[in-house]
Amino acid sequence: MTSNAFSGDKGSIRVGWFSTGRGEGSFGLLKAALDAIDSDDLAAELAFVFVNRVKGQTELTDKFLQLVESRDIPLVMLSSRDFRKAHNNRPWAELREDFDRAAIELLRPHSADIAVHAGYMLIAPLLCSEYLTLNLHPALPGGTIGMWQQAVWDVISKGLDETGAMIHVSTENVDEGPVLATTKFSVRGAEFDLLWNEISNADVTALKNERGEELPLFKAIREAGLIRERPLLIETIKAVAAGRINPSVSGEIVDLTQEVELSVAG
């Protein structure tokens, strides 16, 4: 198990990885971490990967699980879907703490310095108390709380000039824990202006209902965010390993935009 504290200056750290593993975003985050470790760019090892799904649920989940197993990383699975069925389909709000207790018990053989929620789609009130956990959220501090889809629609509905992502410490208050690091990017300029013009004076609610996530502007904003979320997570873990960020101590938010943009450009 990991203590809910971090001493810093470790040089190399053991990371527990929590994911729902349901899409390309989750797979890409894990692959980016493994690639960084393989290239010696990230002084870390994955102590375990926990997934709240099991084999056979979806093709994309199986792809994620196969990647973990191919690297001989300890894989711990506990299906939240099956857990709820086994508890008479009670409301998930009533089962969160029970599920967390079951997950914690399964993870007892494993130890880690920190953990990350990288595409982990469950609110985890006890897990974030048991583990010092970093969470990736696709919005800047003070912005959208909730799913990434809402974050993109908020950029569009508010006509924002920039958006970004942040890494914060997970707490029981969803997406509101102490922020450790951020990255920002513009949603204006050559790549975006024609797409903004296409929806000029359009009703955003109608766009959501009629075109949804296939809206070209939506897709462009999401893609720009995705390619930055991966290096943001890696750069944050690197900063923790190097002692530049201590997730146990609330301090100044580190702007990693420069490091992230160098990674995107490279």
Steps between C-alpha positions, in 0.01 A plus 500: 500500500604857465504756777292811440816710512807547286847583623642630170855477364464130428648516150298197390148422613253213495168603352163333546283546190120517514300493177164396365678405179200559282638711214794623297566779750565255785712278276701797374575624852630160608702455181653846542612417853652169394679663206644767730622235743652294218690802366630588850316830475291407803670356808209287614348156487136398507437313824158383384215585266148491642206485258134508595416274207579142404592320181224470246309816587612691190762465229674820611516383860655172387761695302588695814523185713716326242747788511529471878548123489754523218721704732466265799356781713286373789141534376211524746147492361170557678200562279286782633221379270507149650545638851178696468313201359619292795355764733148498356569794267488743788576863409872547443507783755422237765768261377803724444658446839429126492663475159802700619540268801495198270757664271726591791492141624601368158786750483650418840783286353624800298679816612549832324633846577218680321203404286340659196146503370551490124158456346355354821132581471381426853470735795723331757449645849703240690763433234604865495537486879702179488727609215669830426347520156556736210203554271508626142215739423442652152434858610687782669454593868166671549363343183278202430439240770401163359542305178732601217206531261351778713838672516514520120142624472571765761787632287264524204201647683716764673697581186829465687836591348695237693452192707724235648534222751617459857634242740358523851496289813188285516266573789142415585402829335508398134747700286556747783815368672819710522631575152863402436563572133332642191546537127323749275438523128323737263181402319534787255718558197548317172405158635172615655368826349317346204336252736382780728366686196298195401296523819477878519164599654399134533311376803734277702218283631389432143859420401527249785174333405548499123875452453633406840858385523527485120498881487838591342576765761421258781731239346782751447487626860488146637794387287707802604429416862572130466846545353588727793344299782746216453819707528346704784454185705851377420662837572313524831616155612855597396474817708380298800785250462751785477361676806382802300142426605404355837139381474476479879549874534269764358716753323539699183342350190772402253432609141636221278380651173852544364598139571172370359525705180857379445372143527212568260735665249754219527 
